[in-house]
Amino acid sequence: MTTRQDLSRYAALSVAASIVVIALKIVAWQVSGSVGLLSDAAESVVNVVAAIGAFVALRVAARPPDAGHNFGHTKVEYFSAVFEGVMIVVAAVVIIVAAAERLLHPRELDSVGLGLLISVVATMVNGAVGVVLLRLGRRYRSLTLEADGKHLLTDVWTTAGVVVGVALVAVTGWLALDSLVAIAVAINILVVGGRLVLRSGAGLMDSAMPAGDRAAIDAVLDRHRAGGIEFHDIRTRESGHERFLQMHMLVPGDWSVDHAHDVVEEVEDELRAMLDHLSVVTHVEPIGDPRAYEPWRLD
């Protein structure tokens, strides 16, 4: 059995940080009138919505299995990440529309220095929280926290680009540069959002564990193969932070049920010690029976 942890408190940190950051960026846009800073604020709106979605998803993911969801609720993390990816794309479209309008109707910027200073402060908040969430996501194998962390760090680079662009506008007086920077920012976050959706979609399709996890599994099984046991039809998948493994274990036909069961327990304990949040289903069969080599039926 694995322990499901409620990670929503970390998402609550993201919600709080996103609200502070969007307030700062809106002020920066208002005092400067820069469409580049407006695009930065628009992405932060998405950060707030995505952080709230992550909070809800992590609360649901922490629920134990029930009669309607026998394997738990961890796959909700993929839906949360897809939602965040879609919101990123929506923000990019909004930015492009605003930038195109400003490109056609340029206007002078006001109080650029103050606006940029406020944006830098907001970026420092985003960067600190983003690093924390990314580390927590990797530690707890939470795609939701990892996606939220990456989103915030993407926002850091977005703001950095906007700050540089708006500063150049102030120095050169070339107003079109403000809109062009905003469009470049939008294209960048479109790529980030697309990658996030694709990765989440792979999880919804029950993708197998990555090569490193499979190598760890094979290392455990190889030690037991040396004792005359065989394993075949090994299948893996991931659901949020949970891992699932099913396999056939072939043992000598003269083994007692008790002895075979003891060996299964030993193998499964070693596997769970190697990979956390791992659920294992093992089917024991006699090694001399040809039927033992038939694969799992999927129909």
N, C-alpha and C positions, 0 to 999 in steps of 0.2 A: 504493500500500500504506500502511496506517496502522500505527502502533506501538501495541501493546497493553501498557499499563502494569499492573504488579501493585500495586494500591492496598490490598492486604490489610494492609499495615503500619499504615495509618491506622485500619482497623477494629480492629486489635490495641490501639491506644490507647483506643478506645471500650470494649473488653472490660476492660482494666485499670481504667479510670475507673469503669465500672459495678460492678465487684467492690468497689472502695473505697467507693463511694456506698452500695451496699446494706448493707455492713457497718455504716456509720455510721447509716443509717436504722433498721436493726434495733435497734441500741443505743438510739436515740432513742425508739422505740416501747416497748422493754422498760422503760426508766427512767420513762416517763410513763404508759404504759397507755392512750394515746389511740388510738381506732380511726381517727381522721384520720391520725395518723402511721403506723398500720398500713397504711392504704390507700396512703400514699406509698411505704412499703417494698415493698408488693405490686407496684406499678408498676415499681419498680427491679429486681425479679426478672425481669420481662419485658425490661427493658433489657439484662440480662446475656445472656439467651437470644437476644434479637434481635441483639446485638453479635456473639455467636459465629456466628449464622447469616450475618450480613453478612461476617464474616471468611472463612468457607468460600465464600460466593458470589463474593467478589472474587478469591479464589484460582482458582476455576473460570473466571471471566470472563477472566482473564489468559492462559488457555491459547490457543495458536494454533489455527487451523483444522486439522482432521484428516479422515481418511477418513469418519468418521461424522458430522462436523459441519463441512461445507464452508465455512460462513459464520461459523465461530467459536462462542464460548460466551457471548457478552455478554448474551443474553436471560435468563440465569440471574439477573441483577440484579432483574428484575421478579418472579421467584418469591421472591427474598429479601425484597423490599419487601411483597409480599402476605403472606408469613409474618409479618413484623413487624407489619403491620396487624391480622392475626388475633390475634396475641399481645396486642396492645394491647386488643382487644375482650375477650379472656379475662380480662385483668387488671381491666377495668372491671366485669365480672360478679362477680368475686371480691370486689371492693371493695364493691359494692352489697349482696351477701349479708352481709358482715361488718358493714356499717353498719346494715342493717336489724335484725340481731340485737342490736346495741348500742343501737339506738333503743328496742327493746322491753325491754331489760335494761340501763339506764344504770348507770355506775359512776363513782366519783370518780377524778380524774386525780392522778398523783403526779409530783413533780419536773418540772413543766411547763417551767420555765425552762431546765433542763439539756437536756431533750429538744429544745426549740426551737433552742437554740444548736447542738446537733449537726446538726440538720436544715439550718440555715442554712449551715454549713460544707459539708455534702454538696451543697447547691444551688450553691454557688460552684464546686465541682469540675465538676458537670454543666454549668453555664452556660459555663465556659471551654472544655470539650471540645466541647460542642454547637456553639458558634460556629466553632471550628476545622473540625469535620467539615462543617458547612454550606458554608463557604467552599471547602473542598476539593472537595466534591461538585459545586458549581457550576463550579469551575475545570476539573475533569476530566470534567464531564458524567456523573457517576456517580449514578444514582438511589439506589443502595444507601447511599452515604455521605450523600447529601442527606437521605434518609429517616431515617437514624440520627441525624443532627444535629438534624432537626426533632423527633424523638422525645425527645432529651435536653432540648431547649429547652422542649418541652411539659411535661416533668417539672419544669423550673424553675418554670414558672407554677403547676403543680400544687402543688408544695411551698410556694410563696408563699401560695397560697390556704389550704392546710392550716395553715401557721404562723399566719396571721391568725385563722383560725377557732378553733384551739386556744387562742391567746392570749385571744380573746374569752370562751371557756369559762372560763378561769382568772379573768378579770375579773368576768364576770357571774354565774358559777355555773350557767348554763343548760346542763346536760349534753347535752341533745338537739342542741345546736348542733354538737357534735363529729361526730355521725352525719350531720347534714344537710350539713355541709361535705364529708364523705367522699362522699356521694351526688352532690353537685354536681361534685366532682372526677371521679367515674366517668363522668358524662354528658359532661363536656368531653373526656375521652380517648376515649370512644366515637366522638365526632364526628371526632377526629383519625385514629383507626384506620380509620373508614369512608372518609374522604377518601383515605387512603393506598392502601387496597385498590382504590378506583375508579381512581385514577391509574395504578396498576400494571396493572390490567386493560386499560386503554386501550393500554398498551405491548404487552401480549401479543396484542392484536388488530391489531398492525401499524399503529398510527395514523400519519397523515402528519406531516411535519415542521411545526413551528409557523409562523405567518404570517411572523415575522421572518426565519427561515431561507429560506423560499420567496421572499421579497422579495430576499434576497441572491442567490439562484440566478437569478431573473429579471433582475437588474441585469447579471449576467455575460452571459446569453444575449442580452439586448437589444443589447449592444455588438456582438455578432457578427451579429445580424439586420441591422444596418445595412450589412453587407458582402454581402448577398444570400443569406444562409443562413436557413433556417427550422427551428424546433424545434416538435415537438408531442408529444402523449401523454406529458407529463412526469409521472412518478409518484415519490413519495417515501415513505419509512418510516423509523422509528427502532428500534434494537434495543440497549437499554442506552445506552452512550455512543457507539455507532456510528450513522452516518447512511448511508442508501442512496438512490441516485437512478438512475432509468432513464429514457431518452428516445429519441426519433427525431430525427436531424439530417438535414435535407433539403438537398442540395447540387446545383449544376448538373450535368447528366448528362454533360457533356464533361470533367469533372474526372478526373484519373488517380486510381488507388487510392492512390498515394503521397501525392498532394496532399491528398486527403480525410482520409487517416490523420493527416497532419501537423496539419490543422486540428482534428481530434478531440482529438489530444493537447494542443493549445494550449488548447482550451475546457476540457477536463477538468482540466488543471493550474491554470487560473484558478479553477475551482470549488473544487478542493481547497485552494487558497491562501485562499479566502474562508471555507470551513467546514472545520474540522479533523475528523478521523475520518470522512471522507466517501468512500464507494465509489461509483463511477460506471460505469454500463453504457450505452453509446451505440450505437444502430443507425443506420448510414448508408444513405440511400436517395436516388435521383435525384428532384429537385424536380419534374420534369415528368411523373412516373408517378403516375396516380391511386391505384394500390395503395399508394403511399408514405404516404398519409394515413389508412390503416386503423390502428386502435388495436392495442395488444398483445392477443393472445388469452390469456384466462385459463383456457381449457379444455384 
